[in-house]
Amino acid sequence: MTGNHHDPCDLLLLGAVESEIFPMVSRLARVHRRSGPFGDVWEGFHGDLKVTAATTGIGKVNAAGATACLLERWRPALVCVVGSAGAYPGGPLRVGDVLVVSEVVAGDEGVWESETIRSMRAIGIPLAYDAGKPLFGRFSLDGSPWYRRIREITPEGAFGAFRVRYGPLVTVGMVSGDERIALERFSRYDAWAEDMEGSAVAQVCLRYGVPLLQCRGISNLAGVRDKARWRLEEASARCHEVLQGWLDAGLLPQDTEMGTETSPSRNGHTP
């Protein structure tokens, strides 16, 4: 796989590990498996849509590196991150719910002082820009036509045996190890759940001007480290059930405003 050879796709599906993307890979037609610098990549079709699915690896560095490589190679019209997340006990999510991310927060960047942690705004250096606006750690995903489209397809509330909620996610380098840390993060970041890759993918997609959706199944409560109580397989399956509904309803219709809307340039500013 070389960075100079482009093979555009309609949808780039990303998960940290293979189990997070396999439910969709198993539904694709005419699948080809390739090797890449961050793991294997699957190419196939969902109806007329060309879909590329890949793993990034765990954590922000892996996620950022893999996303950049994959965007260079496949030039997708849309990126969608799927997988699991841990819900904060103080928030509205329950284990088994699906969180569609409206905003992702970069939780580790900033200043750690003796009594508090402050965001990058305290340093005065933005992490990125969006249409000339400095971003210090909060990346909004709810302004794109794709996000508006999925809200039409999947209203918030009951979705069969589980609930779909639209809300904020925070990305951290170290997951919450006990309930006290989880409650503190819930209060500090005003987010409903935590993951380890979301903000990194958002930051890279912003730089490349590629629209992004993120969908996370809630597998456990953050801070509860008893893995016997985690429901990773169920979280992934429910996440893909929502994604399947989007694709079946026409998430990427051809010749619409979504296909022609001006997107940010690679440095995050509009042309």
ABEGO torsion letter per residue (X at the ends): XBAABBBBBABBBBBABAAAAAAAAAABBGBBBBBBAAEBBBBBBBEABBBBBBBAEBEAAAAAAAAAAAAAAAGBABBBBBEBBBBBAABABBBGBBBBBABBBBAABEBBBAABBBBAAAAGBBABBBGGBBBAGBBBAAABAAAAAAAAABBBEBBEABBBBBBBBBBBABBBABAAAAAAAAAAAGBABBBAAAAAAAAAAAAAGBBBBBBBBBABBBGBABAAABBAAAAAAAAAAAAAAAAAAGABBBGBAAAABBBBBAAGBBX
